[in-house]
Amino acid sequence: MMEPQKTVNLYIEANPNPNSLKFVANFMLFSDGNSFDFPDVESASDSPLALQLFALDEVERVFFMSNFITVTKKEGIEWIELREKVKGVIKEYLESGASLMEQTNLSAPPPPEDPQLVAKIKEILEEYVKPAVEQDGGAIVFESFNEGVVKVALQGSCSGCPSSTITLKAGIENILTTMVPEVKSVVADGV
């Protein structure tokens, strides 16, 4: 029997979205804040692991970041029926040592020069919001700032989460409007 290339320990964390679980590895999967959101099987063509997870009929969405993989299940399925299957697929794949993404260049291009206000908004999101969102198995991505409105994308467990609207308005919007008076509201795709 061949020894696995890597010792993989996974633990499972719940998050505010009852339809998703966060599968946390004992090592970093991606560095530099890279994240990959697969809202459906068609979007997963560059990720063999995401395709394997989508092969489970109950899986609706997959998200990779840092040292975790967030999997969202379809409504009407209980985690008790699914979580060990998902954990087994992830563990076996990670132990194989195969790459999570087929593309060779995972680093994002450098962002264009931001006006000072946009830079401040991004800094606040990075420092105050991103850690909390990641802890819940998701990610937040700044998209734009126009006429007082900050547009973000919520990914992973945050996408479609019943409490994401509350998080967006009571949390993120409150922080940004308080710290940056020019911000009047925050909106998100998919919320």
N, C-alpha and C positions, 0 to 999 in steps of 0.2 A: 504494500500500500504506500502510495506517495505521500510524503509529509506536506501539509499546506505551507505555502510560501509565507504566510503571515498569520499570526495569532490574532483572531478577531473576536472581540467581546462587544456585544451589543446590549444596550438596555433600552427599554421603551419608556417614553414619557408621554403623558396625556397633555393636551393643550386646550385652550378655550373652544376649539372647534370639535364637537363630539364625533364628527365623521373623519377626523384625521388623528394619526399617531406619529410621534417623532421617534425614529430609530437612531440612537446615538452610538457611534463607534468609538473605540478607544484610541483613535488616531485621526489626524486631519485628512479629509477627503479632498478638500480644495483649500487653497490659501488665497490671500489677497482679496477677500470678500467676494470671490466669484460665486455665483449662484446660477442654477439652471432649473427652470420651471417648465414642467411638461403637463399642460392642461388636458392633453388627450394623446392617444397612441400615435397619431400622425406627427405630432411635434417631437416625438421621442426617437426619430430615425437615427440620430447621432449618438444614442446612448443604449448600448446592449443591455445594461442593467434595467433601465427604465422600461425597455421593451419586454424584458422577462417579467417585470412587475405587472405591466399591462396585460400580459398573457393570463393573469389571474382575473377572471371575469368580474370580480367584485371591486377591483381597483379602478378609481375614477381619475386620479391626478397623482403626480409624483414630483417631488421637489428635492434638489440636492443643494447643500451649502455647508461650509466649514467641516464639521465632523458629524453631520447628521443627514438623514434622509427622511422627509416627511411624506407619508402616504395617506391619501384621502380615499376613503371607501365610498361606494354607492349607498344611497339611502336604503333603508330596509334590511341591511346586512348588519349583523352584530359583530363587533370586534372579536368576541370570544371565538367565533368561527374562523376568523381570518388572521389574527395577529401572528400566530406561530408559523403559518404558511409564509407570510410576508417576511418575517424575521429569518426564516430558513433560506429563502431566496437571496436575501441581502447578504447573509453570513457566508453562504456558499460562494457567491459571486466575489465578495471581497477577499475571501481566502484564496481564490484562484489567482489573485494578483492582476487580473485583467483590468484594462483601463475603463474608467467610468464613462468617458466620452471618447468618441472616435476622432474628433477634430484634434489637430496637433497644436494649434495656437489657442490656448484657453484665456490668455490675458486680453482684457478689453483694451481698445485703443485709448490713448490718453484723452481725457475730456477736453473740449475746447475751452478757451479762456472764458471764465464766468464773470459776469458783472459782480461787483462786490456784494450786492444784496442776495443774489442767487448762491454765491459762495457761503454766505452766512446761513442761509436756509439749509443748504446741504450739510454744513458743519453741525447744526443743531440736530438734524435728522440722524446724522452719524453718531453723535455723542449721546443724545438723550433717548431717541426713539428706537434706533436699530437694535441695541442690545435687548430691549424688552421684547421686541417682535421676534428676534431670533430665538430667544428663550422659549417662546411659544411655538416654535417650529416653522416660522415663516420668515419673510423678508419684506423690506420696503424699499422701493426704488423711486428716486426723484425723477419726474418726467419733465415738468415745466413750471414756470411762474409767469403769469400773465394777468395784468390788471387786478392785482390783489389776490388772485386765486393760485394756490399751489396744487399741482396735479401730481399724484403719486400712483404707483402700482403696488398692490399688495399681493404677495406670492406665497406659495406653500400653504400651510394651514390657515393663513389669514384670508386666502381667497375663498369667498363664499361662507366664511364663518359667521354664525348668527350674531356674535358680539363684535364683528369687525366695524359695523357702523358706529357703535358706541366707542370703540377704540379710536376710530378716525376722528369723530367729532369731540368727544370728551377728553381724549388724550392728546393726539397729535395736533389737532387744530388749536386746542387750548394752549399747548406749549408754544407753538409757532406764533399765534396772535399775541401772546404775552411777550415773547422775546423779540419779535420782529413786527413792530406796529404796522408796517406796510402790508402785512399778510391779513386778509379779511376772512378767507375761508380755505379749507382743504377738501379736495375731492379725490376720489380714487376710482380707477377702472375696476369693474367687476364687483362693486359694492352696492 
